[in-house]
Amino acid sequence: MTAFAFPPPPTPVVPVAGSGMLFPVRRILCVGRNYAAHRREMGGDERDPPFFFAKPGDAVVPGDGTVTFPSATDELHHEIELVLAIGGEGADLSPEAAAGVIFGCAVGVDLTRRDLQNHAKAKGQPWEAGKGFDGSAPISHIARGAPPPDAARIWLAVNGEVRQSGRIGDMIWSPAEILAQASTLWRLAPGDLIFTGTPEGVGSLARGDVVTGGVDGVGALAFTLSGAKG
């Protein structure tokens, strides 16, 4: 008889807005530099295709609460993003087919230990420690339905001061194009979350900061960075 060596860890979940349902998280994929102004801000070439990196599924943390300021960093950055929640599956999808696997959308913040990321980049090393740490993906409830229109505003404020503001239409690659591209590298499946990139204005956070953000037609989130070291 086969038995687990220890009880399996709980499945990370995100509430679905307006229902009693929970969305079980399988994995998190993130798109880098998908807004032209942010790409310039980070020193990139607008002609480059998007690239992906990953966070563990248990990096999600519900908004409207407290997020622990992570250890080992003096330069924690915020990146507000539209998040696609996947409810279908498929590989090598066309953009039209990729749009059909979307369960809903959420608002997320890609928290980044920028000093660790930059140090790893300078040495040509992987930078998971800069992106995939515990609690690095605060997220709102998931709103059922398609992504918002291009005119929808995406924004983030720290202690009431707006730092990031843009439109979904500012994306270099649209949500459907992002999913199509991702599906050439991974088979998309229910439970996947795709962070779609951030507008310009990323910046540092400090312990005690109150972070708020939203996407028109999707929702909003708010969290406070705990004063204690993680």
Secondary structure, DSSP 8 states (H G I E B T S, - for coil): ----SS------EEEBTTSS-EEE--EEEEEES-BHHHHHHTT--TTS--EEEEE-GGGEEESSEEEEE-SS-S-EEE-EEEEEEE-S-BSS--HHHHHTTEEEEEEEE--EEHHHHHHHHHTT---HHHHSSTT-EEE--BEESS---TT-EEEEEETTEEEEEEEGGGBSS-HHHHHHHHHTTS-B-TTEEEE----S--EEE-TT-EEEEEETTTEEEEEEEEEEE-
